[in-house]
Amino acid sequence: MTKQGRKAQFANALIELRSLIIGGSLPAGARLTETAAAERLGLSRTPVRQAMDRLVDEGLLDRIDTGGCRVASFTMTDLVDAIELRGVLEGTAARLAAERGVVPEIAERMDHVLDALDRAVDPSRFDFDAYVRLNAEFHDLLARLAGSDIVAREVERAARLPAASPVAFLQGQELIPDFRVSLGRAQHQHRRIVEAILAREGARAEALAREHARLARANLEYVMHERPGLAERVPGLALVAE
């Protein structure tokens, strides 16, 4: 098999295993061996082993002494910490972009994304699917705006933790009260973050990005405490051990 083919198998194994865990098909505490995972995915053991190693690094799997892994479980505090961590890292990305200057081509794309997000949240033509896609792109661009591969990589890593993704709570318009209003508020924050970056106001950009991440915390607390029946709609909440 070619090097490209091996990379593709690893990527497939990683995506499939992560999806099974985050979606709850592999419940918290379930034991997972390389052989069983390889058979389930229809792949050889090598890419599956590599994928499991990556998921251990991400915190979704725990190594066990008898061999193999166990699907990790999380508390509400763990999820709050994950969201806070993403906010800290995105805040750092925003501050560095303000202090160092933005990558021109990324800034240009960010401008287009913000305009498209404005259209998506316009009450006269609200487009939820477009908002989900563009919101994910906004956060990806924010992480890369300062041109730091290290920061971008760590933001991506933090966003893979359960419920920490910027799109984790965008699974249904009924998840939070006044949903469309909340998306308009989030878009307002997007604009303010970028304005602070372009004005070279690093401290303000960092604070705004961290505050923006706390919208996810508010949504998490609403779902878990007010509408627990909706938890299965949010990737990763199946791993929460009360």
Order of alpha helices (4+ residues) and beta strands (2+ residues): alpha-beta-alpha-alpha-beta-beta-alpha-alpha-alpha-alpha-alpha-alpha
